[in-house]
Amino acid sequence: MTQDTAVRFSAAKKALTYANNLLSQLGIGLTTVAGVLIVIFVAVDLLGEVRNPYLPVFGFIVLPAVFLVGLLLIPVGMWRRWRALRRSGATPADIPTYPRLDFNEPHVRATAMVVLGLTVVNAIIFGTASFLAVEHMDSPRFCGLTCHRVMQPEYAAYQDSPHSRVACVECHIGPGASWAVRSKVDGLRQVWNTAWDTYPRPITTPIHTLRPARETCEACHWPAKHHGDKLRIFARYGTDEANTPSYTVMLLKTGGGSHDLGSYGGIHWWHINQDNRIRYVADEKRQEMLWVELVTPAGETFTYTPGGSGEVPPNVEKRARVMDCVDCHSRPSHYFPPPDRALDALLDSSPEFLGLPFFKREAIAAVSASYPTHAAGVAGVEEAVKSFYVKNYPQLVAERGELVNRAAAAVAQVYARSVFPEMKTNWETHANHIGHEESPGCFRCHGGDHSTADGARTIPVECDSCHVFLVEGSRTRPNLAALR
């Protein structure tokens, strides 16, 4: 053996001596196995979307953590081995305190290149997995499916909402590092509550720590760009045998604009445009308004209290909330429609169901019944609708059985969309405040009992402040072209 070879062998032997311990070998094993699996998961993710929501969690969150722990165990084990050798009486020549790095030596250069290469590979693996982990944790699949029972109601509603192509984080977090960090820290609390089954049922609303809508909603929905009135047609169906329709047409004074544009007015301008500022203090659920303040474009300030008492709630400046979109649009992406409204929409989109006698009556009864679980409810609703027609209209089932089956399945989906017994969630626990049919909504402020202390001004309660009826209670679908 030449002298150079002997030196290389001695250095390699010394390194292997330090690594010759259970802790370092465990670290090497963990790092190797986790690294290979991460590469496989990355390849699978690039080749095609993984549908199972738990696989990305394992591949891009759990495995990188194992990979990092393995990397840390290797030097820790070597350090412990070094200490053990010193205690055994080995000489400093056998175990130098620090490595002797002389890049003039070929074996040092070769070792350094190997370490550098492995470090680059480790950095690529860990960096890629970390990026995919963050990407996955920001995806609707992660938000809705990973904590399946907790988020099942919200995710089901989200998938059927106008925002179903908008990622959860765009509304719940928005841009900027500060809110991202805040949400992740809060997420740790939520993970803890989920793991220990201490989360509330139903999920508490409203969310008092939600980012202001001006920083999220208004990135797409710019209030100043809303103008004029919007024509709305409402179809309502009776619970009689013929499911008799009733149509209402109204103009909603959604308004918008601004003083600068020279055109302004309507609901949006008064409530959320920056020309005006409305603040309020309410109870925990934001159902009872205790104090309302309006600052007009002219700089005038008007304060409204129940009965015009003029009583100012304690800590008003700390508790006052600036009104924004979600105070009325309280369920923009997670709406649980009441059975009556959901079935009106179903009949409007599937008019063939109008031919089924007492369809709406029986559907409401089936959806409103109690069931032990969500799955049992979906199956129970479908069976209840079918059974009604089998028992009471056998001739209809014989002639149009396929229609009855489709109708029953559609009603079951109405239940699936709005009722979740395990989470004690339905249309009553999470009311929608748009309008005033499903909840007090507008009447929380516009109920006629909020006045200034001198009684000179009252928050208006007149119907035509917000809408104008063009047709009301028509038995036939109105001809909009004939309206003037």
Number of C-alpha atoms within 10 A of each C-alpha: 6 6 8 12 11 11 13 16 14 13 17 13 13 15 14 12 15 21 22 15 15 14 20 24 17 16 23 19 16 20 25 15 15 22 23 13 18 24 16 13 20 17 11 12 16 10 9 8 8 13 10 12 18 14 15 23 17 16 22 25 19 16 24 24 18 17 25 17 14 24 20 16 20 23 16 15 21 22 15 15 20 19 13 13 16 15 9 9 8 12 10 9 7 11 17 12 10 6 9 9 10 10 12 8 12 12 18 16 14 12 15 14 12 12 12 12 12 12 12 12 13 17 12 12 19 21 13 16 25 16 12 19 20 12 12 18 19 16 15 20 19 19 21 21 17 19 17 14 13 22 15 21 28 20 22 19 20 25 16 14 16 11 14 15 11 14 16 21 17 13 19 18 22 20 13 8 10 10 15 15 12 12 17 13 11 12 12 11 12 16 13 12 13 15 11 9 10 10 17 12 13 17 17 12 13 15 9 11 10 13 16 20 19 17 12 18 20 14 12 7 13 13 22 22 13 20 19 16 18 13 15 14 16 16 20 20 22 16 17 12 14 15 21 15 19 16 17 19 21 17 18 19 21 20 23 24 22 21 13 9 9 7 14 22 19 20 20 21 25 19 23 21 22 15 19 17 20 22 19 22 24 17 9 10 11 14 15 15 17 19 24 25 18 18 15 15 13 8 11 9 12 16 22 28 25 21 15 19 15 17 14 14 14 9 9 13 11 8 13 17 17 16 19 20 19 17 20 16 15 18 21 17 21 23 23 26 24 21 22 19 16 18 23 19 17 17 21 17 10 12 10 11 20 18 12 19 18 18 26 27 17 19 26 22 14 23 28 16 12 14 18 10 14 20 13 12 23 23 17 19 30 24 16 20 24 20 14 15 21 16 10 11 13 14 12 15 18 11 10 12 16 11 16 22 16 14 23 25 18 19 28 23 16 23 30 20 27 26 27 23 19 16 19 14 19 20 18 14 14 21 19 25 21 18 14 12 11 15 17 18 21 17 19 19 25 17 16 15 18 27 24 21 18 10 13 8 14 22 17 17 16 11 10 12 13 18 19 15 14 16 17 14 14 13 14 12 16 16 7 12 6 6 9 5
